[in-house]
Amino acid sequence: MNWSWKIGRLAGIDVYIHWTFLLLLGLFVMSPLLGGEGPVAALTSGLFLVALFGCIVLHELGHALMARRFGIRTLDITLLPIGGLARLERLPKKPLHELLVAVAGPAVNVVIAGVLMGVLALAGGLGRLLSLNAESFLGWPFLVQLTTVNILLVLFNMLPALPMDGGRVFRALLAMTMPYTKATRVAALVGQGMAVLFFLGGIFISWTLALVGLFVYFAAQREWQMAQFEAETEGVPAYAAMASRFYSLDTRTPLDEALELMRTGQNDFPVLDGGRYVGMLYGRELLDSLPLGRPALVGELTRFNIPGVSERDTLEEVLAAMSTTGLESLPVLRGGKVAGLLSLDSIRLFLAARRRAASAATAAGKECERHAA
């Protein structure tokens, strides 16, 4: 994710922190100081936020490890001010698998809360935890606050608002009795309805809740669009959507020529060496590298060993490969030679053309029925 820094690696998964998290940490440290509570209170507040986000990392790790059991790799985990995000290479296909992956995160928080409650019981502080009231919350000991927040995380995450964990559980249950796309549509509408409530409640309660509401609303819409996209690409071979007219470059071609070719609308180029495919030159990386300050050749910016896809691979498989690598275009190979270029744009154009054709066919059918009647 852009503007994030890697802070470690857990169970083979890179963990990143977004720069905006540092702003939140600064707010937690400065608030007690500005309130005249002193440096000890400021340090405690900062440590509490760090401990809380440690619990969130474990929550996301729960999702990741359960997904791994079903052969789904987690690309990374990123900490944001509104929580954590585990990026899976793909979503589980079976409703039961999605349900188990969704509940694995909150289950980790249940375990954490249980362990902390055991510690508090031994320390005689469990009674204070059970006598929750708003006025004394901030004055409670560190472990009591952390226990309470883990319980609240479970309750909040299990609300049926897609793409939150509860929303994914809701969709998985729906998908057991109806098509996945329809289940996603229903879950997304419910999620957007709850997002509106979050936002309105956040106006009066907390700006953070309002921000979560906005995130959930647009994320639910994206989940629905992705489900439609996946349904439309399922079983479609790569050659159907590839651009068969494209420019390729040789490793010894000057970069200036690549820049000129970008004016044609093609941004990414297969790179050849003696007629043999060796990699890709991506326009975004080319523009980011300018000016180099000296004459340069395509081979200097080529990303070698970018795997091509077979023309018989399905678009679903290609999109999974793009998601895993973060690339927006891949060459389509036939007998070791580049037969076409497949990009997100070419896939969108293909799907749009297919939708128009289907709509025209439906309209023509209705017209025929009208004349026959």
KEPAFI-660099 format. One record per residue (C-alpha): residue number from 0; residue in one letter; x negated, y, z negated. Coordinates in steps of 0.05 Angstrom, whole numbers. Layout:
SITE/NUM/a/X/Y/Z
...
//
This chain:
SITE/0/m/0/0/0
SITE/1/n/-25/70/17
SITE/2/w/-53/114/-39
SITE/3/s/-63/54/-85
SITE/4/w/-126/29/-119
SITE/5/k/-144/-43/-134
SITE/6/i/-151/-54/-209
SITE/7/g/-160/-129/-211
SITE/8/r/-140/-198/-188
SITE/9/l/-93/-247/-222
SITE/10/a/-82/-319/-200
SITE/11/g/-114/-302/-133
SITE/12/i/-69/-241/-122
SITE/13/d/-96/-171/-116
SITE/14/v/-64/-121/-165
SITE/15/y/-61/-47/-144
SITE/16/i/-39/16/-180
SITE/17/h/-6/73/-144
SITE/18/w/-35/142/-158
SITE/19/t/32/168/-183
SITE/20/f/26/119/-241
SITE/21/l/-31/162/-267
SITE/22/l/17/221/-269
SITE/23/l/64/181/-312
SITE/24/l/7/160/-358
SITE/25/g/-14/233/-364
SITE/26/l/58/252/-382
SITE/27/f/61/199/-436
SITE/28/v/-5/223/-466
SITE/29/m/9/297/-461
SITE/30/s/81/296/-488
SITE/31/p/61/280/-560
SITE/32/l/5/331/-557
SITE/33/l/52/386/-532
SITE/34/g/101/366/-587
SITE/35/g/48/376/-640
SITE/36/e/43/302/-660
SITE/37/g/-32/298/-654
SITE/38/p/-83/255/-616
SITE/39/v/-65/190/-651
SITE/40/a/7/194/-628
SITE/41/a/-17/212/-558
SITE/42/l/-64/152/-556
SITE/43/t/-9/106/-582
SITE/44/s/40/132/-529
SITE/45/g/-12/119/-474
SITE/46/l/-28/50/-499
SITE/47/f/46/33/-502
SITE/48/l/55/52/-429
SITE/49/v/-5/9/-410
SITE/50/a/23/-50/-451
SITE/51/l/91/-41/-418
SITE/52/f/62/-43/-349
SITE/53/g/21/-103/-369
SITE/54/c/87/-138/-383
SITE/55/i/112/-114/-314
SITE/56/v/51/-144/-281
SITE/57/l/66/-210/-315
SITE/58/h/138/-204/-292
SITE/59/e/116/-196/-219
SITE/60/l/66/-253/-228
SITE/61/g/125/-296/-249
SITE/62/h/158/-282/-182
SITE/63/a/93/-295/-145
SITE/64/l/76/-361/-178
SITE/65/m/147/-388/-168
SITE/66/a/144/-367/-94
SITE/67/r/77/-402/-88
SITE/68/r/111/-467/-109
SITE/69/f/154/-461/-46
SITE/70/g/94/-447/-1
SITE/71/i/104/-371/0
SITE/72/r/42/-329/-9
SITE/73/t/42/-262/-47
SITE/74/l/3/-209/-9
SITE/75/d/-7/-164/-70
SITE/76/i/24/-133/-132
SITE/77/t/29/-57/-138
SITE/78/l/46/-17/-200
SITE/79/l/92/43/-188
SITE/80/p/121/93/-238
SITE/81/i/189/59/-230
SITE/82/g/162/-11/-240
SITE/83/g/123/-65/-203
SITE/84/l/127/-92/-132
SITE/85/a/104/-162/-111
SITE/86/r/98/-165/-36
SITE/87/l/116/-234/-11
SITE/88/e/95/-255/60
SITE/89/r/167/-276/71
SITE/90/l/231/-287/31
SITE/91/p/252/-358/12
SITE/92/k/298/-389/64
SITE/93/k/337/-434/17
SITE/94/p/387/-400/-31
SITE/95/l/364/-443/-89
SITE/96/h/292/-423/-77
SITE/97/e/309/-350/-75
SITE/98/l/349/-357/-139
SITE/99/l/290/-390/-175
SITE/100/v/240/-338/-150
SITE/101/a/287/-282/-172
SITE/102/v/298/-307/-242
SITE/103/a/224/-324/-253
SITE/104/g/206/-251/-266
SITE/105/p/259/-237/-320
SITE/106/a/244/-305/-350
SITE/107/v/173/-281/-363
SITE/108/n/201/-221/-401
SITE/109/v/245/-267/-441
SITE/110/v/184/-307/-461
SITE/111/i/145/-244/-479
SITE/112/a/203/-217/-520
SITE/113/g/209/-285/-555
SITE/114/v/135/-286/-573
SITE/115/l/138/-214/-599
SITE/116/m/200/-229/-639
SITE/117/g/164/-288/-670
SITE/118/v/106/-243/-690
SITE/119/l/155/-191/-718
SITE/120/a/192/-245/-757
SITE/121/l/127/-267/-789
SITE/122/a/110/-194/-804
SITE/123/g/179/-180/-833
SITE/124/g/197/-129/-779
SITE/125/l/252/-168/-744
SITE/126/g/306/-134/-785
SITE/127/r/285/-67/-757
SITE/128/l/290/-94/-687
SITE/129/l/361/-118/-697
SITE/130/s/383/-52/-727
SITE/131/l/372/-14/-662
SITE/132/n/394/59/-662
SITE/133/a/375/116/-616
SITE/134/e/349/163/-671
SITE/135/s/297/115/-699
SITE/136/f/274/83/-634
SITE/137/l/214/127/-622
SITE/138/g/192/120/-694
SITE/139/w/189/45/-693
SITE/140/p/124/7/-695
SITE/141/f/89/-9/-630
SITE/142/l/110/-83/-626
SITE/143/v/183/-67/-641
SITE/144/q/186/-18/-583
SITE/145/l/151/-66/-536
SITE/146/t/199/-123/-555
SITE/147/t/260/-78/-545
SITE/148/v/236/-54/-477
SITE/149/n/224/-125/-453
SITE/150/i/295/-143/-473
SITE/151/l/321/-82/-436
SITE/152/l/280/-100/-375
SITE/153/v/314/-168/-372
SITE/154/l/383/-138/-379
SITE/155/f/370/-82/-328
SITE/156/n/336/-127/-277
SITE/157/m/393/-177/-278
SITE/158/l/445/-125/-257
SITE/159/p/473/-149/-189
SITE/160/a/442/-92/-149
SITE/161/l/401/-114/-89
SITE/162/p/340/-112/-84
SITE/163/m/334/-119/-159
SITE/164/d/327/-190/-187
SITE/165/g/400/-194/-206
SITE/166/g/419/-173/-135
SITE/167/r/376/-228/-106
SITE/168/v/408/-279/-153
SITE/169/f/476/-253/-131
SITE/170/r/457/-260/-57
SITE/171/a/430/-330/-68
SITE/172/l/495/-352/-101
SITE/173/l/535/-321/-44
SITE/174/a/490/-354/8
SITE/175/m/508/-422/-20
SITE/176/t/580/-412/6
SITE/177/m/572/-364/65
SITE/178/p/521/-345/120
SITE/179/y/458/-312/94
SITE/180/t/469/-248/134
SITE/181/k/540/-239/107
SITE/182/a/516/-254/37
SITE/183/t/462/-200/45
SITE/184/r/515/-150/70
SITE/185/v/560/-162/9
SITE/186/a/501/-159/-40
SITE/187/a/474/-96/-7
SITE/188/l/542/-61/-12
SITE/189/v/548/-79/-85
SITE/190/g/476/-56/-96
SITE/191/q/489/11/-62
SITE/192/g/552/20/-105
SITE/193/m/511/9/-168
SITE/194/a/456/55/-141
SITE/195/v/507/111/-137
SITE/196/l/526/99/-210
SITE/197/f/451/99/-229
SITE/198/f/442/165/-194
SITE/199/l/503/199/-224
SITE/200/g/485/172/-293
SITE/201/g/413/194/-284
SITE/202/i/436/266/-273
SITE/203/f/461/268/-344
SITE/204/i/416/217/-378
SITE/205/s/347/212/-345
SITE/206/w/314/234/-279
SITE/207/t/280/166/-278
SITE/208/l/347/130/-274
SITE/209/a/368/177/-217
SITE/210/l/303/161/-181
SITE/211/v/316/87/-190
SITE/212/g/385/98/-161
SITE/213/l/357/130/-98
SITE/214/f/306/74/-91
SITE/215/v/358/19/-99
SITE/216/y/406/52/-49
SITE/217/f/356/57/8
SITE/218/a/322/-10/-9
SITE/219/a/390/-45/-6
SITE/220/q/402/-14/63
SITE/221/r/333/-39/85
SITE/222/e/348/-109/59
SITE/223/w/411/-111/102
SITE/224/q/374/-86/164
SITE/225/m/319/-138/153
SITE/226/a/371/-193/147
SITE/227/q/403/-171/212
SITE/228/f/334/-167/245
SITE/229/e/315/-237/222
SITE/230/a/382/-266/245
SITE/231/e/373/-236/314
SITE/232/t/302/-260/322
SITE/233/e/312/-331/296
SITE/234/g/294/-382/350
SITE/235/v/276/-329/403
SITE/236/p/209/-345/437
SITE/237/a/154/-292/437
SITE/238/y/151/-288/513
SITE/239/a/223/-262/515
SITE/240/a/205/-197/479
SITE/241/m/132/-187/500
SITE/242/a/110/-130/545
SITE/243/s/82/-164/607
SITE/244/r/56/-99/637
SITE/245/f/0/-72/594
SITE/246/y/-71/-46/595
SITE/247/s/-130/-85/568
SITE/248/l/-200/-59/555
SITE/249/d/-270/-87/559
SITE/250/t/-317/-82/500
SITE/251/r/-363/-39/543
SITE/252/t/-308/11/562
SITE/253/p/-319/82/535
SITE/254/l/-270/101/480
SITE/255/d/-251/163/520
SITE/256/e/-217/118/570
SITE/257/a/-177/85/515
SITE/258/l/-154/154/492
SITE/259/e/-132/170/563
SITE/260/l/-92/105/567
SITE/261/m/-56/123/502
SITE/262/r/-21/178/542
SITE/263/t/17/123/579
SITE/264/g/52/105/514
SITE/265/q/12/43/498
SITE/266/n/-22/50/431
SITE/267/d/-56/-17/421
SITE/268/f/-99/-55/470
SITE/269/p/-124/-127/478
SITE/270/v/-200/-126/484
SITE/271/l/-237/-172/532
SITE/272/d/-310/-190/538
SITE/273/g/-326/-217/607
SITE/274/g/-252/-232/617
SITE/275/r/-245/-270/552
SITE/276/y/-200/-245/497
SITE/277/v/-240/-226/435
SITE/278/g/-197/-178/393
SITE/279/m/-154/-116/390
SITE/280/l/-165/-41/391
SITE/281/y/-111/-6/350
SITE/282/g/-94/65/369
SITE/283/r/-83/87/297
SITE/284/e/-154/65/278
SITE/285/l/-181/98/341
SITE/286/l/-149/165/324
SITE/287/d/-171/159/251
SITE/288/s/-243/150/273
SITE/289/l/-247/213/316
SITE/290/p/-290/249/326
SITE/291/l/-347/200/324
SITE/292/g/-396/254/345
SITE/293/r/-428/212/399
SITE/294/p/-409/171/460
SITE/295/a/-379/105/436
SITE/296/l/-354/41/467
SITE/297/v/-290/2/454
SITE/298/g/-329/-56/423
SITE/299/e/-351/-11/365
SITE/300/l/-279/-3/340
SITE/301/t/-252/-70/362
SITE/302/r/-222/-114/308
SITE/303/f/-250/-182/327
SITE/304/n/-218/-249/312
SITE/305/i/-147/-221/311
SITE/306/p/-108/-285/325
SITE/307/g/-63/-284/384
SITE/308/v/6/-317/384
SITE/309/s/31/-370/431
SITE/310/e/86/-350/480
SITE/311/r/126/-408/451
SITE/312/d/121/-382/379
SITE/313/t/187/-354/354
SITE/314/l/195/-280/339
SITE/315/e/210/-300/268
SITE/316/e/141/-332/263
SITE/317/v/108/-272/296
SITE/318/l/142/-223/248
SITE/319/a/117/-265/190
SITE/320/a/47/-261/218
SITE/321/m/53/-186/226
SITE/322/s/78/-179/155
SITE/323/t/20/-220/128
SITE/324/t/-34/-182/167
SITE/325/g/-2/-113/165
SITE/326/l/-10/-108/241
SITE/327/e/44/-78/286
SITE/328/s/23/-112/351
SITE/329/l/-8/-178/371
SITE/330/p/-30/-208/438
SITE/331/v/10/-265/468
SITE/332/l/-38/-318/495
SITE/333/r/-27/-368/551
SITE/334/g/-84/-416/563
SITE/335/g/-133/-371/526
SITE/336/k/-115/-310/568
SITE/337/v/-73/-251/548
SITE/338/a/-4/-259/579
SITE/339/g/31/-202/543
SITE/340/l/31/-155/484
SITE/341/l/82/-163/429
SITE/342/s/96/-104/382
SITE/343/l/150/-82/335
SITE/344/d/172/-32/387
SITE/345/s/177/-84/443
SITE/346/i/218/-129/396
SITE/347/r/265/-72/379
SITE/348/l/274/-55/453
SITE/349/f/288/-128/470
SITE/350/l/340/-134/415
SITE/351/a/373/-68/435
SITE/352/a/378/-92/507
SITE/353/r/407/-158/485
SITE/354/r/459/-123/441
SITE/355/r/479/-78/500
SITE/356/a/486/-139/545
SITE/357/a/528/-175/493
SITE/358/s/572/-114/484
SITE/359/a/581/-106/559
SITE/360/a/599/-180/566
SITE/361/t/650/-174/510
SITE/362/a/681/-112/542
SITE/363/a/684/-147/610
SITE/364/g/717/-208/578
SITE/365/k/770/-165/546
SITE/366/e/782/-129/612
SITE/367/c/792/-195/647
SITE/368/e/841/-217/594
SITE/369/r/879/-152/601
SITE/370/h/886/-161/676
SITE/371/a/905/-234/669
SITE/372/a/960/-215/621
//
